[in-house]
Every structure is written in C-alpha cells, then in structure tokens.
Amino acid sequence: MRLIIIGGVAAGSKAAAKARRQNPQLEIIIYQDEAELSYSTCGMPYVIGGVIENSRSLIVRQADEFAKDGIQVFTRHRVMQIDKIRKQLTVKNLQTDTEASVSFDRLILTTGAKPIIPNVIGIDLQGVVTLRNYSDLQGLQTLLSSQQPKQAVIIGAGYIGLELAEAFQKLAIKTTLLEKSPQILPKFDAEIAALVHQYVVDKHVELIVGDGLVKLHGEQGRVCAVESETGKRLAADLVVVAIGIRPNTALAQDSGIALGTTGAIAVNAKMETDAEGIFAAGDCCETVDRITGKPIWMPLGDIANLQGRVAGENAAGGDAHFSGVFGTAIFKTFALQVGCTGLSEKAARDCGFDPISLLVTKTDKARYYPNSQSLTLKMIADKHNGRILGAQAVGFGGVDKMIDIIATALLGKLSCADLENADLAYSPPFSPVLSPVIVAAGALNKKIDTVCF
C-alpha cells in the first residue's frame, strides 16, 4: 500500500514518522515544493535576532534521515492536481519543469497556510518581505546583511510582528508596528493587550493602532516609505507584511474535497476528509473548539504535530482520534511573556456564554525571594456554574505555568471552586504560597457566588 503526503514541514513530517511506526511495510512518499522540510517556523524570529546563531538548527530532519526509515522524500516537487476518483496525482518537478502521474492508496494533505498579501501599490518592491517559510528566512537574512536597513515597518501587531520588533531592535533597526485593529494582539482582551502595548512602547518601538496599510512608496525599485489609511507616511527601507495567514486549500478545493465553515479543509476526529482514503492535518485544515464544540481554524505548530500524528496513524491503518483544541498559545516580546488559553471574555460572550472575569497581579515566586517577577492573570468563567472558560496572562516569569495549569483545567472542565482548592507545588523559588491561579480562582468564585445568589 502506498501513502503519499503532500507537504513535509510540521504535520507532514510527523505524519510520515507516525505512519512508519504504525506500519513498517507501508510505502511512504513525501512531496515538498520547498527545498527544505521538517523545520520549525516558530524559531525564525529568534534566528533574525541572533538568539539562534545558525538557521540550520531549525531543521529537525533532513531527507536522508527520512530515507533511513524507508520514507522517500522529493523536495522541489509540487503536486499540481489530485484525482480523488482514480487516486492519482499530477506531480511537477520544479527543477526540471516536468510532470508525472503518480498513484496512491492513501493521501494526507499537509499543505499548510500562506501569508495574506494585501493588494496595494508597491507590494512587489524590493525590501518588502514576509516570514512564513525557510526560504523567507534565508531571504530576510540576506537582505539584512547586504542592505543593512535602518528603518523597518511591520504591518500587523500579532505574535510574529511583536517577536520581530524585538529582533529588529537588537539589530539597531528603528521599528514601527502598524496595526489596523484598534489594539495590538486583536485576539486578546483589551486590558491584557494594553499592558503589552505600553511595555513595547517603553522599549522604544513605535506602535500605531487603528490604522492600516494603503500604499508602499519606492525609489529605484526599493521600498522607501509606507503610507497609512490616515495619511501617515512612515520612512522604511524594510517592510515586513505580518497581517496574518490563510489556509492553503487550493489543491483540495480544485479536487472537490470539502472545505469547512472556517474556509479550511473539513475533517472529522480521525483527520479524514470527505474523500475516501484522503486525510488532512495542520494549518490547511480546521478542527473543533473543545469549549464551544464549533469548528475553528487554529494554525499553531504544536497542533499541526498532534494532528499529523493522528492522520499518519490512521492512514497507516490505525484508529487514533484528535479531540480538538483550546487555542493555548504563548510568545514573548523582549522579556515580556504573553499567553492565553480557551476563550477571551469577548469571544465567550460572542459564543453565547454569560462570562465573568477577574484580573489579578501577583509574583511568580514568593515576594521576598530574589528576582521574583510580576505577572498579571485574567481568568474567565461562566457566571452561572463557575466553569472555567479561558485565561490570559502577561508578565516576566511563570506565564507558561499559569496558562498550562488553566489549559489542563479546561481539559477537565473544572470550575473556579475546583481550582480554588488545587494542590499545586509550592516553594519560595518556584511560586508564592498561593499560586496566582488559586488566588484568581478564589476571588472569581466569590464574585460568581455574589452574582448568582
């Protein structure tokens, strides 16, 4: 039996490895249109900032390492068409510009996502870049070393934009972030986003919110300025477009494979599409929000790996299931850690819940212990039964711990009352005597009691 995987970055490489373990006799082929596969996109901003010295360290496995497991890898090969009835692919060798027809028994789509590129004048100027794949990283590194830009404008103030702001400052590049939404980090609640906003401004990064890109100006073919919707003209010899991504579904859509309500490929818990023998995983497909039960698109590296593992096992004859996501995520900008899980207060209200929330600011260690750091935690619950719906945190230490605790509480459908009495580890170097999670849960539980009774 032949399994073909289209795409070999996160979900695809994980699917191949899992399929091989599930079925040692299976013929496995990966087609990847890039020159590299199995690399970490999440580490790229840290390469730009010099935290990671060698970009090659982002590559998890080379093609020859897959070959040792009997997995054939064809880089610089693009699948042009899927015939789901005949179970055949049209594959183009991008180096020789030739095409071939290849049959399959099982197929996994891990075609990922692609950056959103605004249709504005000047978008094709030199010095205008994205940072989505390994070739983007190499291109940006080359630009930085050869052109040595002095002024950068980042379009979009999400995770990538804020991570790159730190990287550019380390390179002595004056940086401005231009965000069309009224706040940075649009998926976060306003009070958390405001804390991040002020911190980044204090780090001498210019932030412009509520204003979008309208035009790029150039001189001799290179970008020289950004024009905003409100008429601002921002000098720039480097522009990074980081306004978001969308699922790369053209191949699936052209072959008649169904898309879901999110615009990504629809799959069930076994990562099966509506086409027999065809699976999908990673940023190209949707999943289920475990709180609302509704379809959601969550393009995160860890989710791609989890989905790829399930798709690979099932395509090789297994019976694995992926239960969905809570949207747990974390990033840092400069020294500030920012994380979230579950629903924001706004999202909870939009989904039909009646949320109640509480904000607490505590330390990540005992207050008297050297180098204890402040963190702010927002916890959201259903005011009728106290069930935890989500949390957001920002601070200089322990944010990952707070978010992971609450993500686990979401998994167990715990309430504020449950968390108020949680038996969490305590010692002065690691935590205050009562974790911020416990403090927030206790205070929120009282607030819920007050509302309900």
N, C-alpha and C positions, 0 to 999 in steps of 0.2 A: 504494500500500500504506500502511496506517495502523498506526503503532506508538503504543501508549499505555503510559505509565509511571505507576505508582501510587506516589507519594511523590517528593519533589523536594529532599531535603536533600543528602546526600553522594553515595550511589550513584546516585540517580535523576538528579540534575543532570549528573553525569559521564556516565551512560549516554546521556542526551539529546544532549550535546555530541559524544560519540564517534559516535553513530548518524548525526548530521547530517554529520559529516566523511566517514563511510563511504558514505552515500547522500544526495547533495544533493536528490534528488527525493522523498524519503520524507516523508510526513505524520507529524509527531510532536506528541503531546499529553501534557502532564503534568497529573495531578490531585494536588493537595496540600491536605490538610484544614486545615493551618495557614495563617495569614495571610502568613507569610514562607517562603521556600525558599532553598536553596543557602547555608546558613550553617554556621559552624564551631562545633560544640558543645564542642570541646576548649578553646576560648578563653574559655568563660563564667566559670570561676573567676577568671580574670585581670581580667575586667570588674568582678566583685564587689570584688576587692581594689584596684581603681584603677590597675592596671598598664596596662590598656587603657581609655582615658578614655571612648570612645564605643562603645556596644554595636553601633551600626550598622556599625562597621568589620568585624564578624564576618560580615556578609552579603557573599558572594562575587559573586553576580549577582542582579539584580532581574528581575522578569517582563518588563519592556520590553527588557532586554538579550537575553533569550532570543528575544523576538519578532523582533529584528533578524536572527537566524539562522533565522527561519521556524519556530520552536518555539512552539506555543501552550501557555500556562500558565493553568490555572484554580485559583487559590487559594481556600480555604474551600469546597472541593468534596470530598466523601468518597465513595469507591467502596464501595457497600453490599453488592454481590453480583457474583460472576463466574459466567457461564455458559460453561464451557470448551468445551462441545459446539457451541453456537450462536455462540460467540465474541462475546458481548455482555456489557456491564457495566451495572449499575444505579448511577447516579451521583446523589448528593444535593447540591444547592446549599444549603450551611449558612446562607447569608444569606437566601434566600427560602423555605427549607424545602420545596423542590420537587424531584421526582426525574425523571430522564430515562434512557432506554435508549440506549447508545452501542455501536456495533460496533467490533471491532478485527481486525486481521490478525495482529499480533504484540503481545505483552504482556510488560512487565517489572515484577515485584513488587519494590519497594524500600520496604517498609512499616516497616523499622527495628525498633527494640526499645522496650519501655516499662518504666518503673521498677517494681520489686517493691514493692508497698504492703502492709505487714503488717496483718492483720485484728485490730486491737486497739482497745480502748475509747479514744476521744479522737482517733482518726486524722484526723477531719474538723474538728478545732478550727482556728480562725484561728491563723496563726503556724507551722503545720506544712506544710512545703513539700518539693518535690523540685526537682532541677535537671537536666532532661533536654532540654528544647526551648527555643526562643526565647521563647515566652510564659512559661515558668517563670522565665527570666532576668528578664524585664520585671516579673513579679510579685514576685520577690525584691528587685529594686532598689526597687520602690515600697514594699515592707514596710520595708526598711532605712531609707529616707528618712523615711517617715511615722511609723513606730513607734520607730525608733532603739533596737532591742533591746540589752540589756546582757549577757545570758547565753544562750549557744547550746549546744545538744546536737546533735551529729551522730551519727546512727545508722549505723554502718558505717565502718570504717577502711581502705578501699581507696583507689584513686587520687583519686577525687572528694572523699572525706572529708578526706584529708590536704591536698589543694590548698585546700579551703575553710577548713581550720583556719588556714592562713597568711593567707588573705584576711580572715577574721574578726578575727584578731589585729591586722591593720593598721587595722581599723575600731574597735579598742579594745573588742571584744566578748569577754568571758571565754568560753572554749570547752572543752567536754568531748567526747571521742570515745568512743562506746560500741560495742564490737565483741564479737559473740557468740563468734567463734572464739578459740582460746587465744592467738593472736598477731594483731597488725596485719598487713596485707598477706598474707592467707592463702595466696596462690599462690606466695609466696617461701619459700625455705628459712629455717629458724629463726634461724640466725646472722646473716643479712642483715637480716631483719625486726627483730631485736634492736637492731642498730645504728641503724636508723631510729627505732625506739621511743624509745631513750634520747635521741636528738637532739631529737625532738619534745617530749619531757618537759622537756628543758633549755630549750626555747623557751616554757615555761610553759603548755603545753597539757596538760590532764588526759587521761590515757588509761586506760580501763577495758576490760580484755580478759576473755574467758571469761564474759561476762555480756550478756544480750540484753534487748531491749525487751519489757515485758509490758503497760504501760498508760501513757496520757497523761492528765494531770490538767489541768483548765481552770478558769478563773474568768471569768464573764460572756462565755463563748463563745471566749475566747482561751486558748491553752496557757500553763500556768504551771509545769509540772513533768513530769519523766519518771520513771517507776517501772521499775526493772530487775527481772530474774528473781530476783536475790538479795535484793531488798527495798530497794535503794538508791533514794533519792528525790533527783533532781537538779533543782534550780531551773532553769527555762528559759523565756524569752519568745520564743525562736525554736528550732524543731526542724527539722533537715534529714534527711530519710529518704534514705540513700545505701547501702542494703544490697545493691544490685545491680539488674540489668535482666534481662528475658527477651525472647526474640524475639517480635515482633508477627505472629503467624501465623494469627489467627482467620479472616481473609478467605480465605487459601489453604486452610485446613483445611475451612472450610464449603463450599468449591467442589470439594472432593475431590482437591486437589493433595497429593501425599505429603509427609509430614514425615520427617526422618531420625531416627537414634538419639539425637541431641542434643536433639531437640524443635524444631529449626529446620527450615526448608524444605530438602528434599533436592535437590541439584543435581549435575550432572556437571561436568567440567572446562570445558565451554563455557557454564556457568551455566544450563543447561537444566533445567527441572523434568521431572516425568514426564508433563506435559501438553504436547501438541504446540503449538509456537509460543509457549509461555509460559516466560519466564526469571525468575530471581530473583537479587538481588545485595544485598550489605550486611548489616546486622545481623539481617535476618529469615532469612537462610539459613546453612547450615553449609558447611564446606569440609573440606579434608584436612590433617592434620598431616603435614608433609613428612618428619618423622623416624620416626614410628610407622606412617604410612600409614593411620591410622584417622580416621574423621570427627571433626571438632572444631568448636565454635562459638567464633568469635573476633571479638567486636564492637568493632572498632577503626576509627577514621576513615580511616586510610591504606588498610586492607584494603577498606573499603567503596568507596573511589575506584578501587582496582585492579579489584575485581570488577565495578563499574559500567562501567568501560571495556570489559571483555571482553563483558559482557552487551549493551551498546549496539552494539558492533561486530557481534556475531553476530546480533542481532535485525534488523540492517540488511543482512544478507546476507554477513557476513564469516566468518572461520574462526579466531578467537582462542581461546586456552586460558589458564586460570588454574590454576597448578600446586599451589597450597596455601600454607600458612603455617608459620612457625617460632614465631609468638607473640612477635615482637620488640616491646617496648614500653618507654617511658621517661616519667617525670614528675618534677616537683620539688616539694618542700615546703620553704618558706623558701629557704635557699641550698643545700639538700641535693638532689643529683641521684640518682635511683634508676632502674635499668634492668635489663632481662632479655631473654634470647632463648633459644629452644629449651626443653629440659626442665629443671625443677628436679631436684635429686637425688632427692627423694621421688617426683616424677612419673616419673622414669626407672625407679625401682625398681618402681613400681606398673604400669608398662607392660611389665615383663618383662626390662628390661636389668639388668646387673650393674654399677652405676655406681661410679665412684671420683671423688673431688673434692679440690680443693685451694684454700685461701684465701690470697691474698697482699695485703699492704697496701704500696702504693708511692706515688709522687708523679706528678702528671700532666705535670710538666715536670722538667728537671734539678733536683736537690735544692737546688742553690746559686742557682738563678735566682729573682729576686724574685717573690713571690706564687705560688710553687708550692703546690699543694694536694694533700692526701692523698686517695687513693681505695682502696677495698677491692674486689678482684675475686675472685669464686668461679667456678672453671671445673669443669665436669663432663664426664667421658669414660667410654667403655666400657672396663672394665679388661682385656678380652680382646684388643682390637685398637687401643685408643687413640683411636678415633673420637670427635671432639668431639660431645657431646650437648646442651650448653647452657652458659649463663653468667648470672651476676647480678653487678651492680656497684652500689656506693654511694659517693658522695664529693662533693667540692666543685668538681670540674673534670675534664673528659675522659671522663666516664662514657658519653656518647653515642658517643664514638670507640671505646672498648673494646667496647661492645655491637655496634656496626656492624661492626667487624672480625670478631667472632666469628659474627655473623649471616651474613656473607659466607663464613666458613669452613664453616658449616653447609650453605650452598648448594653448596659444592664438596666436601662430605663429607670434609673434611680431618681429619687426626689430630693428636695432640699433637706428634708428630715433625715434621709439616709446619709447624705454627705456630711451633715452636721455632726454625726457621730462616727465618721470614718476613722479607722485605725491606721493612720499614716505615720511614716517614720519620722522621729524627732531626735535631733541632737544639734546643739548650737551651730556647728559648722555647716549644717545642711538645711535647717528650717527653723522658724520661730516655734515656740512651744505649741501654738495652734497655727496650722497651715493657713495661708490666705484663703484656700478653698473652704476650709472648715469655718473660718470667720465669715466669709461671704455667704455660705450656705445657711449658717445660723441666723444671720441678720435678715437674709431673704426669707427664711422660714417664718420669722416673726412678722415680717411685712405681709406675707401671704396670709398668715393667721388673722392679722388685723383686717385685711381686705375681706376675707371670707366670713368672718364671724362677728 
